[in-house]
Amino acid sequence: MSRVTAGRQGFVLRCPLGPKLVWNYVMPAVDSLCEIDRKVVAEIRGVGTVDLYSRLVELFRTGSSEALAQLRAALAVSAFQPARAVCHRLKSSAANVGALAFSRQVGLLEQRCVEGDLARAQDLLEGLQGAHSGLMRQLALS
């Protein structure tokens, strides 16, 4: 049985894998996954006359919800290669709107898919899903 404890930098998940073997994974707090890098926003808003940032946010809003659903479906059947491809696209898309912590977390999920580590991949996906609505709220304010 796994156990989650809160810490300053996020949550530590302790999951027994055998009689004495335990892996630790530090999951960022949901709030940090919702943060938007204001420098990225300012740089993108400063490009051209069209509000490129608003267009990118709208694309992310629709695409990220779909990507998370695709990831759920892929991991439900241990389809790591399709999940990895979805992660790769979502990671880039998140970085484009300044959601750098979210993007890094998707990158970790992508790596777990490469490794075929279903338990950790599902844990990471759960955290991303939990943070997604808060991230959408932050994007609407940016």
N, C-alpha and C positions, 0 to 999 in steps of 0.2 A: 504494500500500500504506500502510495506516495504521500509526502507531507510538504506543505507550503508554509514558509515563514516569511514575514515581512522584514525588510531591512531598509537602510537609508537609500541604497541605490536601486531598490526594486524588490523582487521576491526571489527567494532561494527555494528551488524545488529539490527535494531530496527523495530519490526514488531507488528503492532497493532492487538490485538486479540479480542478486544471489544471496547465499547465506550471510556474507559479510561485505559484499561489494555494493557500494553506493555511489551514484553519480550525482554531482551537484551542477545545477545550471542556474545561473543568475538571470532572471527575467526582469527586464526593466519595468518600472512601475508604469501602469497604464497611462498616467498623466504624461510621462516623458515620451511615450510613443505618439502622443497627440500634439507635440510641440512642432511649431513651424519655424524654420530658420528665416528670420526677417531679412537677413542679407540676401538670401536667394530671391525672396519676394521683391526686394528693392531692385536687384539687378535685372530681373525679368521685366518688371514694370517699367524700367528705364529703356527698354528696347522698343523702337518703333512707335508709331502713333496708335496702332490698334492695341487694345488691352489684351495682350498675349497671355498674361498671367490668368485672367478670368477664363479664357478659353481652355488653358491647360487644366485649371481646377475643375471645370465642367467635364472635360474628358476623363480626368482622374475620378471624379465623383461616380460617373456611370461605369467606367472600366474597372475600378477597384472593387465595387460590389460584385460585379460579375466574376472577377478574378478570384475573390474569396470563395464564391460558390463553386467555381471550377476546382479550386484547391481542396475544398471539403470533399467533393465527389471523387477526385483523383486519389486522395489519401484513404478514402473509405474502401477502396479496392487495391490499395498499395501500388498505384500506378505512379511510380516515382519519376519517370522520364517526362510524362506530360505535366506533372506537378512542378518539376524543375523549370520547364519552359515557361509556365505561367508565372512562377516566382521571378524569373529573370525579367520579364516584361513589367511586372508590378513593381519590382525594385527600382527600375529606371523611372517609371511613371511617378512614383512617390518622391524620388529625388528631384524630379523636374518641378514639383510644386513646393519644394522646401521641407518636405516631411522626411528629414534625414534620419531620424531615429527609427521611424517606421520602415524606411528603406533598408537600413542596416539590419533590422530584425527580419525582414523578408529575405535578405541575403543569407542570414543564418539558416532560415528555413530552406532556402535553395541548397545550401551545403548539406543539410540533413537529408534532403532528397537524393543528392549525389551519393551520399553514404548509405542510403537505404535504411535510415534510422527512423522507423515509423513512430515510435513512442515520443521521441524528441520533436519530430516534425509535427505531430498532432498537438503537443504542448505549445509549440511556437505559434501554430495556426490559431489555437484557442486564444492566446494573448493578443494576436493581431485582430481577430474578430471582436474581442472585447474592447479594443482601443479604436476601432474603425469609426463608430458613431461620434466619439469625442473628437477625432481627427477631422471629420466632416464639419463639425461645429466650428472648430478652429479655422478651417479653410474658409468657411463662410464669413468669418470675421476679418480675414486678412485682405 
